[in-house]
Amino acid sequence: MASNSMSAYGSGSWTVKQSKAFESALATYDQDSPDRWYNVARAVGGTTPDEAKRQYELLVRDIESIENGHVAFPNYKTNGGSTKGRLRDEEKRMRSMKLQ
């Protein structure tokens, strides 16, 4: 991870299962959902609404760092064949994504 903010989200004490549940809950409970953080925390399990909101704030900060070019895209090695075009497309897609 290239920056402190990237490591803040990625190295938290949340399990992979909780992180996946968190991502799914964010898709289910958008910013207009009543009791959003309570519902997200309940979906994740083992966390509080305040912790879920803090995790989201760290995620937003990480995405902003990526969008602002502060985090380099990895240089993936291949076992043959070219992925350069596909990686460039992925980089363009990631840079064009915006949070609501």
N, C-alpha and C positions, 0 to 999 in steps of 0.2 A: 504494500500500500504506500502510495507516494506521499501522502500528507497526513498530518495529525487528524484531520477531520475524517478522512477515509478510514483510519484505524478505529476511530471512535465508534462508528456504527458496526463495523465488521468484527471487532474483537470484544464486543459486549458479552455479558454472561448469558445471553439468550442462546438456546439450542437451535439447531437447524430446523427442527420441527416447529419451534415457536416463531422463528423468523418467517417460515412459510405461512404459518397461520396468521401472522401479522400482515404480511403482504395480501393475503386473501381477504382479511378483515378490512383492510384499507380500501379494497375494491368494492366491498359490500357496503361499508359505512362511509359515505363521502362526507365532505365538509358540511353539508346541510343536514346530515342525519342527527336527530335528537340523541343526546347522551352518547355521542360518537366514541369518546375515549373509554367510557364504561363498557360499551359493547365490544370495542376492539380488545380491551384488556380481558374481558370474559372469553372472547374467542381464542386469544393467545394462551390463557391459563398461566397461573403463577406470577402474575404481574398486576400492578395497580393502574388505574386510569392515568395517573400522573406519569408513571413509567412508560406507558404506551405513548403518551403525548411527547415525552422527551425523546423516545426512540424515533418518532416521526420527525421531530425537529432536527435530529442528527442526520437522518436520511435526507431531508431537504437540503441541509448544508452540504452533504456529500455530493448530491446531484448538482447543486449550484457550482461546486468546485470543478466537477467534470465538465459541465456546460461552459464554464469560463476558461477551459483549457488548462487548469492547474493540475490536472492528473493526466499523465501520458497514457495513451492506449497501449496495451501490451503488444510486443512483437512476437506473435505466435509462430512457432516453427512447425513445419509440415513434414510429412513422410512422403513427399512427392506430390506433384500437382501444385497448382497455384491457388492461393486463397487471397492474393493481394486485392483483387477487385472486390471480393466479398467482404474483406475487412474494411476497405475504404467505404463501401456501402453501409456497413454497420456503424462506422464512425460517423458518417453523415447522419444516419438515423438517430444515433444517440445525441448528437449535438442539436438536432432539431426538436428533441423532446422537451417539453416544458411542463412544469408542475402547475397545478391549478391553485 
